[in-house]
Every structure is written in C-alpha cells, then in structure tokens.
Amino acid sequence: MEFSIPSDVAELQKKVRAFVEEVAIPAEKEYDYNDGRMPEATNQRMRAEAKKRGLWTPHLPRKSGGLGLNLVGTGLVFSELGRSPIAPYACNCDAPDEGNMHLLLEAANAEQAKLFLEPLIAGDIRSAFAMTEPPPGAGSDPAALSTNAVKEGEEFVLNGHKWFCTGANGARFLIVMARVNGSFRKTTLFLVPTDSPGYTMVREVGVMGSHGPGGHCELTFENVRVPANMVLGRVGEGFRLSQVRLGPARLTHCMRWLGMSRRAMEIAREYARTRQLFGSKLGDHQGIQWMLADCATRIESGYLLTLKAGWTLDQGQDARHIISMAKLHVSEILCDAIDLAIQICGSSGYSRDLPLELMYRDARAARLADGPSEVHRMVLGRGLMSGKEEF
Ligand SMILES: Cc1cc2nc3c(=O)[nH]c(=O)nc-3n(C[C@H](O)[C@H](O)[C@H](O)COP(=O)(O)OP(=O)(O)OC[C@H]3O[C@@H](n4cnc5c(N)ncnc54)[C@H](O)[C@@H]3O)c2cc1C
C-alpha cells in the first residue's frame, strides 16, 4: 500500500486550506438563519474568489476545466474543503451538481453536454437528481418506483411525483428516474428542463438543516413531454447509470464529512485548551483527552476507508461493498464527532455563537440521504452471507 501524497496534491491541499480559512470560514457568519441558507451574494462572491484562486470544479478532468484529480486526490482535496459547509458550493463541487456533472461526463451525448453539462461546469446553472418519491413510491426500496414514461412517437410522456430533490428550486434541469411503459427493467434517466410544460416545483420541503441554494423539493410531472434525444444513456440503463453517479457521489460526501468531523474536533480542542475549570484547563482532564483520542481514531479509520474506496474505483474495480462501508461508517462518525464537540464546548456548543449547532442539524441527513445506514448494512450483510464478500 502506498500512503504518500503526490507533491502537486499536497500543494493543492494547502491552497484549499487557505481558501477555507481566509474566505469560507469568515463568510459563515453571513448565514441567514431565517432563510436557512447562505445569501446568494455571498455565494457569488466566494465563487468568484474560488475561480481566481484556481479552485473551480477541482474534481473534473483537465479537458473539462478541472484539476485532473483521481478519486484519491479528490478525497484529499475535498476533505480539506469540507471543513467549511459552504466551501464545496463555492468551488462548484457540492452535491447534487458535482455528482450530476460526473454522470453527464460519463453518459451525456454531445447535444446534452452542450445544453446542460457545459453551463453546469461554468456555474451558470444548477441541477437536481430526482429519484426519491413520497410513500408508497421509491425511497430505500427502488422497486417501488412509480414515476412512468410512455413512448409516443419521438417523445416520452412523463407522469410522476418526486420529493427531496436537492437543489430543484431554481435548477435549470433535472435528471429524473422513471420506468418506461410501466416496466421496472426499463427504468431510465431523463433530462428534463425545468421550463417543461406540466412540470411543477410544488414546494421546498421544510427540513431541520440548511436548505442550500435550491432546497429539498417536492415535484410533480403531469404529461411532461420529453424528446427521445433527452434520454440519458439508453432506455433501461437507469439503475446502471444511477450507480455510476451514486458510487462516487457517496464517496465525495464521505470526503466532505471527514473535513466537517475534523473541524468539529478542532473547535472542541480550542475550547478545551482555553477553558479553565476545576483548577486546570478543560483539556487537561483525562476524560476529555480520551474523548478526543477515540474520536480522532474513528475519523482516521473513516479517512483510510474512504481513500481505499476511492483507490478501488480508480483501479476500475467493483467498489460497491467498500463504498457502503465508507458511507455507513463516515456518516455515523460525522454525527458523533459534532455531538461530542457540542458536549465539550458546553452551552457555547449549543449556541449559534459557534457553527456546531448548524453543523449538527445538517449532519443528521447524512445517515438518511444516498441510502440510509440500514440499507448499507443490508447490502453489506447480504454480500457477506452469500460469500461474495469476505471479512
Ligand atoms: C437532506 C436530504 C437530501 C436528499 N436529496 C435527495 C436528492 O437530491 N434526490 C433524491 O432522489 N433523493 C434525495 N433524498 C432522499 C433520500 O435518498 C431518501 O430519504 C432515502 O433513500 C430513504 O428513502 P425514504 O426517505 O423514502 O425512507 P424509507 O424508504 O421510507 O425508509 C425509512 C427508514 O426505514 C429504514 N430502513 C430502510 N430499509 C431498511 C431495511 N432493509 N432494514 C431495516 N430498516 C430499513 C431506514 O432507517 C430508513 O431511514 C434526500 C434526503 C434527504 C434527507
């Protein structure tokens, strides 16, 4: 195993750390608690600065305007960026656009790339990925998918109901997962512009954490006509392509979450270094040191797991098992690390004077979105029981 970091990636990590310290963390104070997101003017200011510093879309290949990192390099860079929850969007590498760019790079034809991928990379538009449906439709169990497209001549007529589509409010287009002619086997991804007649953004669902630039939205599709050339890939490739998107997207989530977990620990350590009680610094108490030690050990194990999963994908190998492990493990570390940091910081941790309160609420979604922990445990357990995967 090779653990050294290439010198160009190490340099990039330093640049990213400087961006997070000098630009993103100071801007966090501008978060609008009433609106549940950053003001757009702040986002645009940070985006301009990220471009100026050469940190725009770092995850993309060089020919697409990125920095040509493999997934291990992306992990090293994203875990620095993730220290601030607003830094990934500033560099145009946050969910869902980051995963959607990756999917379009893999599957879009020339016309689709020109219409959707190029402006997405430029940061001129936003996108959303619409798979989840309100009960009884698809959620943890994709077999319940009810959105359906019927072929009529050179068009598909799409009907369905989706929700929790992150970023859909104000998005230029959606990637919508639907059956074709009622067939689950023919599940397909469709590119749907948001000005299509019959499409409605019903509402941004109220959530406990941030709404982000375009909320987590409920959508309806009533006889939306999608030209046949707006099928992404081929009819029936919906699940294969969604795995092309979801595998790396789960890992890039882990990478950002590791940065967030480290930031929580840094805040807690700073408090423990300065807070005086019972005749010594809080951090002199062994109970606190052990809390930090256990948490740092878990973060490091999640980091190695995530990088190994990235390395496995970089080798072109099947990484589903190890990605599930990383997603399960790191989402739980994230919640635990922030919870611990709040405990160490006492009432300050619970207050809005520190960012932990917001981080805590945002982090809760990590154990649900992109597959709840139980689904990843199920997938891992089935692989182990069948003997397809080993311990
Ligand atoms: C903040 C946020 C953003 C999201 N963004 C998107 C997005 O952009 N696009 C999109 O398509 N979806 C998105 N989702 C939806 C997310 O992927 C789903 O919430 C997830 O797939 C679970 O589906 P569900 O909510 O319908 O829960 P359900 O399927 O109803 O499951 C409920 C609970 O059942 C438990 N469970 C499930 N399976 C098992 C099992 N086998 N054994 C035991 N227990 C089990 C789990 O605890 C689960 O949380 C987002 C969700 C959140 C919270």
The ligand as an ORCA input file, in Angstrom:
! r2SCAN-3c Opt
* xyz 0 1
  C     -31.423     16.179      3.058
  C     -31.819     15.137      2.070
  C     -31.491     15.289      0.729
  C     -31.890     14.357     -0.215
  N     -31.619     14.573     -1.543
  C     -32.106     13.725     -2.470
  C     -31.950     14.011     -3.867
  O     -31.344     15.015     -4.254
  N     -32.532     13.164     -4.771
  C     -33.221     12.059     -4.388
  O     -33.699     11.329     -5.247
  N     -33.386     11.757     -3.067
  C     -32.855     12.571     -2.110
  N     -33.049     12.297     -0.762
  C     -33.835     11.147     -0.386
  C     -33.041     10.015      0.239
  O     -32.176      9.418     -0.672
  C     -34.071      9.087      0.852
  O     -34.533      9.738      2.014
  C     -33.551      7.720      1.200
  O     -33.314      6.989      0.039
  C     -34.540      6.958      2.081
  O     -35.803      6.907      1.499
  P     -37.099      7.374      2.319
  O     -36.830      8.721      2.876
  O     -38.278      7.192      1.450
  O     -37.176      6.400      3.553
  P     -37.930      4.981      3.604
  O     -37.611      4.202      2.390
  O     -39.357      5.194      3.950
  O     -37.183      4.294      4.842
  C     -37.432      4.746      6.183
  C     -36.405      4.141      7.113
  O     -36.537      2.723      7.090
  C     -35.306      2.132      7.490
  N     -34.982      1.044      6.559
  C     -34.950      1.105      5.202
  N     -34.600     -0.088      4.684
  C     -34.401     -0.925      5.744
  C     -34.026     -2.314      5.885
  N     -33.748     -3.061      4.810
  N     -33.919     -2.826      7.131
  C     -34.195     -2.062      8.229
  N     -34.536     -0.772      8.150
  C     -34.651     -0.205      6.934
  C     -34.249      3.245      7.476
  O     -33.965      3.628      8.810
  C     -34.950      4.381      6.754
  O     -34.475      5.662      7.180
  C     -32.613     13.202      0.200
  C     -32.913     13.033      1.561
  C     -32.518     13.965      2.485
  C     -32.882     13.752      3.930
*
